[in-house]
Structure formats: structure tokens, C-alpha cells
Amino acid sequence: MIIVGAVDDHPLIQRGLAATLAAADPRIRLVASGATVDELLARWVTPMSVVLLDLHLGDGSDIADNVAALRRQGAGVLIVTSDHRPAVVGRALDAGALGLVLKEDPEESLVEAIWDAARGEFAVSSRLAQQLVTDPARRVRLSRKELDVLGLLARGLPWSAIATEVDTTADTARTYCYRVVEKYTRAGADVAHGLREVAYMVYRDGHLDIEPGD
């Protein structure tokens, strides 16, 4: 028997996981779920071998902190998400998650991934999930200043305004961007169309989130 928990802020998903696992494999039992990690921990009575964790929760909690909190309870963590951005997935894996299950993948892929995680093995639910966890973009590491400059550039601000916002010169702001181009190039990406392209790539890969109203 594999004892499983789940963290997802959509009640329908929580109920769907319980029904899916009960029908797919009676040897897997989902015993508790919550909309946040704290909510699941408050219901933590039976030790859980695996916890299914969504990347994005309504409480705004950090995925790395969530993975770490669950690992401290002795559970293996499987990320279950519809997010296809490699940098976001990468933060969870770097924090110690045991694998990735995409919500659009078949039910049997979820079951197989749970068995793998219960054995302490790395698990992915599909070829696309495998591509996400191996995508070089997830290993690109960007400084706070680089992210600030690229975020402003992606919003269309001129270099003079960007320099004012981050308290530097326009030339230095450009230098931060060129450093990001170098990091992406070392990771195997082709940045052929200049600095605004790399700004787009940073958003596309999940290093930055677009704020409401931007």
C-alpha cells in the first residue's frame, strides 16, 4: 500500500485525484489533501510516502519552500501541474522533488509515477515531461538585477528609464542583459535576435512572471 497526500487549491482536482487513484490502483490510497501545504500538514496523521504537489497555489507560497516542507515530513514529492515552463519546474526539482506529472497525461502515467516515487526513483509522466526536466533553460541561473532589467525591457521601457529604475547607467543595464544572453548561449539556446528576444525567453521559460496589469 502506498499512502499518498495531495496539495492543490482546486477542490475539483483534489476530488478527481482521489477518485482516479481509487479506481486505477487500490494499492494507492490518498488519505489527505489540502489547498496549501500548511493545510495538508495540519491533517497529517498517517505517514505519507508520496505527496502530489501543484506548482502554483492560491496562497502565493514558493514552490521550493513547499517541496522542502514536505520532504522534512519524509515524503517524496511529485509535481503535478499544467505549467510547461522549464525554469518553474526546475525550481521544484532543484528543491528535491522526485519528478513531474503533467495534468494532461493519462491516468496510468500518474499511477506509474507514484510507484516510482515511492521507491525513491525519479519519475516523469510523458515524453513532454521528460523534455521539460531536461531542458537546459531550467538550469540557467539569473541574478535579481538581471531579472529586474529584463523585466523592464520586456515591458518596453527605453534604456534611460530602465537605468533610472534600477539605479545604474544605461550601459550597465545593457551589460546585465548581455550576461543573460551569454548564460542562455552556454545552455545551448540560440539567441539570434538581440536583447528583447532574451527578455521574451526569460518570461517564456518562467524565470519571471508577468504581473497583473503588465
C-alpha positions as CSV (number, residue, x, y, z in Angstrom):
1,M,0.0,0.0,0.0
2,I,1.3,3.5,-0.9
3,I,-0.1,6.2,1.3
4,V,-0.5,9.5,-0.7
5,G,-1.4,13.1,0.0
6,A,-2.2,15.9,-2.4
7,V,-1.9,19.7,-2.4
8,D,-3.9,21.6,-5.0
9,D,-6.0,24.7,-4.5
10,H,-8.9,23.5,-6.7
11,P,-11.3,21.2,-4.8
12,L,-12.4,19.6,-8.0
13,I,-8.8,18.4,-8.7
14,Q,-8.5,17.1,-5.1
15,R,-11.7,15.0,-5.5
16,G,-10.6,14.0,-9.0
17,L,-7.3,12.7,-7.8
18,A,-8.9,10.7,-5.0
19,A,-11.4,9.1,-7.4
20,T,-8.8,8.5,-10.1
21,L,-6.4,6.7,-7.8
22,A,-9.1,4.6,-6.1
23,A,-10.3,3.4,-9.5
24,A,-6.9,3.0,-11.1
25,D,-5.0,1.1,-8.4
26,P,-6.5,0.1,-5.0
27,R,-2.9,-0.3,-3.6
28,I,-2.6,3.5,-3.8
29,R,-4.6,5.3,-1.1
30,L,-5.0,9.1,-1.0
31,V,-5.6,9.8,2.7
32,A,-5.5,13.6,2.9
33,S,-5.4,16.7,0.7
34,G,-5.3,20.4,1.1
35,A,-5.4,23.7,-0.7
36,T,-2.0,24.6,0.8
37,V,1.0,22.7,2.2
38,D,0.1,24.1,5.7
39,E,-3.4,22.7,5.3
40,L,-2.2,19.3,4.4
41,L,0.3,19.3,7.2
42,A,-2.5,20.1,9.7
43,R,-4.2,17.0,8.5
44,W,-1.1,14.9,8.6
45,V,-1.9,11.9,10.8
46,T,-0.8,8.8,8.8
47,P,2.7,9.0,7.4
48,M,2.6,9.6,3.6
49,S,5.1,8.1,1.2
50,V,4.3,10.5,-1.7
51,V,2.7,13.9,-1.9
52,L,1.3,15.2,-5.2
53,L,2.0,18.9,-5.3
54,D,0.8,21.6,-7.7
55,L,3.4,24.2,-8.7
56,H,1.1,27.2,-8.2
57,L,-1.1,27.6,-5.1
58,G,-3.5,30.4,-4.2
59,D,-1.6,31.4,-1.1
60,G,1.4,32.6,-3.2
61,S,3.8,30.2,-1.5
62,D,7.2,29.4,-3.0
63,I,7.5,26.1,-4.7
64,A,10.9,25.4,-3.3
65,D,9.7,26.1,0.3
66,N,6.7,23.8,-0.3
67,V,8.9,20.9,-1.5
68,A,11.3,21.4,1.4
69,A,8.5,21.4,4.0
70,L,7.1,18.1,2.6
71,R,10.4,16.5,2.4
72,R,11.0,17.3,6.1
73,Q,8.0,15.1,6.8
74,G,9.7,12.2,5.0
75,A,7.5,12.2,1.9
76,G,8.6,12.0,-1.7
77,V,7.2,14.9,-3.7
78,L,5.7,14.6,-7.2
79,I,4.9,17.8,-9.0
80,V,1.5,17.6,-10.7
81,T,1.0,20.6,-13.0
82,S,-0.2,22.0,-16.3
83,D,2.7,24.5,-16.3
84,H,5.2,23.8,-19.1
85,R,7.8,26.4,-18.2
86,P,11.2,24.7,-17.6
87,A,12.5,27.3,-15.1
88,V,9.5,26.9,-12.8
89,V,9.7,23.1,-13.0
90,G,13.4,23.4,-12.4
91,R,12.9,25.2,-9.1
92,A,10.8,22.4,-7.8
93,L,13.3,19.7,-8.9
94,D,16.3,21.6,-7.5
95,A,14.5,21.7,-4.2
96,G,14.2,17.9,-4.2
97,A,11.0,16.9,-6.0
98,L,11.2,13.4,-7.3
99,G,9.5,14.0,-10.6
100,L,7.0,15.7,-12.8
101,V,3.5,14.6,-13.9
102,L,1.6,16.8,-16.4
103,K,-2.1,17.1,-15.7
104,E,-3.0,16.3,-19.3
105,D,-1.2,13.0,-19.3
106,P,-3.0,9.6,-18.9
107,E,-4.1,8.3,-15.5
108,E,-1.8,5.3,-15.8
109,S,1.2,7.7,-16.1
110,L,0.3,9.2,-12.8
111,V,0.0,5.8,-11.2
112,E,3.3,4.7,-12.6
113,A,5.0,7.9,-11.4
114,I,3.6,7.4,-7.9
115,W,5.1,3.9,-7.8
116,D,8.4,5.2,-9.0
117,A,8.5,8.0,-6.4
118,A,7.5,5.6,-3.6
119,R,10.6,3.6,-4.5
120,G,12.7,6.8,-4.4
121,E,13.1,6.8,-8.1
122,F,12.9,9.8,-10.4
123,A,9.6,9.9,-12.3
124,V,8.1,11.6,-15.4
125,S,4.7,11.1,-16.9
126,S,5.4,11.5,-20.6
127,R,7.9,12.5,-23.3
128,L,7.0,16.1,-22.8
129,A,7.5,15.9,-19.1
130,Q,10.9,14.4,-19.8
131,Q,11.8,17.3,-22.2
132,L,10.8,19.8,-19.5
133,V,13.0,18.3,-16.8
134,T,16.0,18.0,-19.2
135,D,15.5,21.4,-20.9
136,P,18.8,23.4,-20.5
137,A,16.8,26.5,-19.8
138,R,15.8,25.2,-16.4
139,R,19.5,25.4,-15.3
140,V,20.0,29.0,-16.3
141,R,20.6,31.0,-13.1
142,L,19.8,34.7,-13.2
143,S,20.6,37.4,-10.6
144,R,18.0,39.7,-9.1
145,K,19.5,42.6,-11.0
146,E,19.4,40.7,-14.3
147,L,15.8,39.8,-13.8
148,D,14.9,43.4,-12.9
149,V,16.5,44.8,-16.0
150,L,15.0,42.2,-18.3
151,G,11.5,42.6,-16.8
152,L,11.6,46.4,-17.5
153,L,13.0,45.7,-21.0
154,A,10.2,43.2,-21.7
155,R,7.6,45.9,-20.7
156,G,9.1,48.2,-23.5
157,L,10.9,50.7,-21.3
158,P,13.7,52.6,-23.0
159,W,17.3,52.1,-21.7
160,S,17.3,55.5,-20.0
161,A,14.2,54.7,-18.0
162,I,15.5,51.2,-17.2
163,A,18.7,52.7,-15.9
164,T,16.7,55.1,-13.6
165,E,14.5,52.3,-12.3
166,V,17.5,50.0,-11.3
167,D,19.7,52.9,-10.2
168,T,22.5,52.3,-12.7
169,T,23.6,53.6,-16.2
170,A,22.1,52.6,-19.5
171,D,25.4,50.9,-20.5
172,T,25.5,48.9,-17.3
173,A,21.8,47.9,-17.8
174,R,22.7,46.6,-21.2
175,T,25.6,44.7,-19.7
176,Y,23.2,42.8,-17.4
177,C,21.3,41.8,-20.5
178,Y,24.3,40.6,-22.4
179,R,25.3,38.5,-19.4
180,V,21.9,36.7,-19.7
181,V,22.5,36.2,-23.4
182,E,25.8,34.5,-22.5
183,K,24.1,32.3,-19.9
184,Y,21.5,31.2,-22.4
185,T,24.1,30.6,-25.1
186,R,26.1,28.4,-22.7
187,A,22.9,26.5,-22.0
188,G,22.6,25.8,-25.8
189,A,19.9,28.3,-26.7
190,D,20.1,30.3,-29.9
191,V,19.6,34.0,-29.1
192,A,19.8,35.4,-32.6
193,H,17.6,38.5,-32.4
194,G,19.1,40.6,-29.7
195,L,18.3,41.6,-26.2
196,R,14.5,41.9,-26.5
197,E,14.4,38.3,-27.6
198,V,16.2,37.1,-24.5
199,A,13.8,39.2,-22.4
200,Y,10.9,37.2,-24.0
201,M,12.8,33.9,-23.4
202,V,13.1,34.8,-19.7
203,Y,9.4,35.2,-19.4
204,R,8.6,32.2,-21.6
205,D,10.8,29.9,-19.5
206,G,9.4,31.0,-16.2
207,H,12.3,32.9,-14.7
208,L,10.0,35.9,-14.4
209,D,6.2,36.0,-14.0
210,I,4.1,38.7,-15.7
211,E,2.4,40.7,-13.0
212,P,-1.3,41.6,-13.4
213,G,-1.7,44.8,-15.4
214,D,1.7,44.5,-17.1
